Each structure stands twice: as C-alpha cells, then as structure tokens.
Amino acid sequence: MYPEEQKIYDIEMRVGLLGKDIEQTDRLCTKLSESIEKLQEVNTNILGMITLHEQRHEQHEKIETDLREDIKDLHDRIDQVERHISERIDALRNDLMKHKRDDNVIGNTLKRLTNISG
C-alpha cells in the first residue's frame, strides 16, 4: 500500500468509527429524552397528588374550624339553658318561701281565731 492509500484508509477508518460514535450518541440521547419525558410525567403526577392533598388539607381545616365554632355555640347554649334553669329554680324557691310565709300567717291567724273562739 502506498502512503497515500494508507492515509485514505486511516481516514475512512476514523470516519467509520466516528459514525459508530454518532450512532451510540444518538441512542444515548434518545434514551435520555425518554427518561426526561418519564420524569416529567412523574413530576406532573406528583404535582397533581400534592394539589389534591392541599385541597383535602384545606377542607379538613375548614371542617375543623366549623366544628370548633359549633362546639362553642353549643357551649354558649348550654350556658344559657343553665342560667335559665337557675333563674327558674330561684324563682320557684322564692315562690315557695312566700307561700310558706303566707301559710305561716294563715296558720297563725287560724290559731288566733281558734284561741279567740275557744
């Protein structure tokens, strides 16, 4: 082989090797692109789950706030009923005391009347 032919052969060999390198690089780029697409899908799914979780968390917080308000309202009602019952008991006690005094007055009057007539 002549030196010129050797140079052409070497150049052809290098071009062939470069072609194989390009093919490998293309395959690698294709796999990387597929991986990136899959990662983007996973990212989208995770963002959807996070959004759903946040919505549920907000709903839970609202329900909890509503429950606390309901409990407070119920407690206020219980206090009102307790005060009302206490007032009614006090009024009944006063009425009973008044009737007892009236009964005592009537009893004393009857005693005096029976003492006078007897």
Contacts in CASP RR format, 6 or more apart in sequence:
PFRMAT RR
TARGET T0000
AUTHOR 0000-0000-0000
METHOD contacts of the structure
MODEL  1
MYPEEQKIYDIEMRVGLLGKDIEQTDRLCTKLSESIEKLQEVNTNILGMI
TLHEQRHEQHEKIETDLREDIKDLHDRIDQVERHISERIDALRNDLMKHK
RDDNVIGNTLKRLTNISG
1 9 0 8 1.000
END
